C-alpha cells in the first residue's frame, strides 16, 4: 500500500517536490520536520496501530510539537477485520500535532482471521492499490498547488 502511494506520488511529482518513503522505524524527528505532508501507512495489529508506528510517534511527538501545525496527512490501514481503532488512535495523536486530514482514512480489510491467514503474506487487491495510488498522487498535487 505504501509502495503504491509512493510510486504514484513520484509519478505525479511536480518540479521542486521530493517524495520520500521511509519505514516507521527509520524515521526521525528531522524527517517529520522536513516533510510538507504525510501519508501514514501501516497494519492494524491487535486492534491498534502497529508497534513500529506507535514507537515512531512516541519518539517524534514531543520533539516536533508546535512546529508542524496545519500540515496535511492521509492514513492508510491494512487490517484483518476492522481497522477503525488504528484510525482513531492516529487521528487522536496527530490532533496534538494539529495536522489536517485531507483524505478520509483508507482501511483495506484482508479478512485474515485464522492463525494461518494472519501469519501469511498479505495480497492487497488491485482496486485497493488504485485507491492508494490516488491518495499518493492527490497529496503531491495538492501540496504542489498549495491547496493544503
Number of C-alpha atoms within 10 A of each C-alpha: 21 20 14 19 25 22 18 22 25 17 14 20 20 14 7 6 15 12 18 12 13 11 13 18 13 10 16 15 16 11 12 17 15 9 14 18 23 20 20 16 22 22 21 25 15 12 17 19 24 18 15 15 21 17 14 18 18 12 15 18 17 13 14 15 15 11 13 17 15 14 18 22 21 21 22 26 24 22 24 22 15 17 24 17 15 25 21 13 15 17 20 12 15 17 13 13 19 18 19 18 19 18 15 12 19 19 22 22 16 17 13 15 11 10 8 9 13 14 10 10 8 12 9 13 11 9 9 16 18 15 17 27 23 16 26 28 22 19 28 26 18 14 18 16 10 8 10 18
